[in-house]
């Protein structure tokens, strides 16, 4: 609980104490007064958040709104391929030793699947260009 919550709790206790002392006649005025303080607290919090967001937007604009570099570098892709091949060796031994040829096929299907998912993740348009060959495509090569 931060200091503002403690202060608001004290205000609520004071309002309840004043209601007990003054009676039901002043209840709506006391509630209205307390709600006014709560509204001010909410308005202040919203204002602070808006100022912070505006300052962040101004910082981005001041930096020239450069888009961040892609995190998937050649080194990351190469490393992923090497690690998947290194892990494939013991997995192939385990899969082949436990279930024979079917275990080996399942193991390599998983390894290839993981690498395909990684390739699609790093190159989102990888399979968009794939389409069936047509006679028109073959004619282009004959010219």
VENQUI-V252207 format. One record per residue. N is the residue number from 1. NEAR is the number of other C-alpha atoms within 10 Angstrom. Layout:
n=(N:N)
near=(NEAR:NEAR)
This chain:
n=(1:2:3:4:5:6:7:8:9:10:11:12:13:14:15:16:17:18:19:20:21:22:23:24:25:26:27:28:29:30:31:32:33:34:35:36:37:38:39:40:41:42:43:44:45:46:47:48:49:50:51:52:53:54:55:56:57:58:59:60:61:62:63:64:65:66:67:68:69:70:71:72:73:74:75:76:77:78:79:80:81:82:83:84:85:86:87:88:89:90:91:92:93:94:95:96:97:98:99:100:101:102:103:104:105:106:107:108:109:110:111:112:113:114:115:116:117:118:119:120:121:122:123:124:125:126:127:128:129:130:131:132:133:134:135:136:137:138:139:140:141:142:143)
near=(5:6:8:10:11:11:11:15:12:12:15:18:12:14:17:16:12:14:18:12:10:12:10:11:9:13:16:11:12:19:15:11:13:18:13:12:15:15:12:12:15:12:12:12:12:12:12:12:12:12:12:12:12:12:12:12:13:13:12:13:11:10:9:9:11:9:7:6:7:7:8:11:11:9:9:12:15:11:12:15:15:12:11:15:15:11:12:18:10:11:17:20:14:15:19:17:12:12:12:13:13:12:18:19:15:15:19:16:12:13:17:15:12:12:17:12:11:15:17:12:12:16:11:10:11:11:10:7:7:8:7:7:8:8:8:8:10:10:9:8:7:6:5)
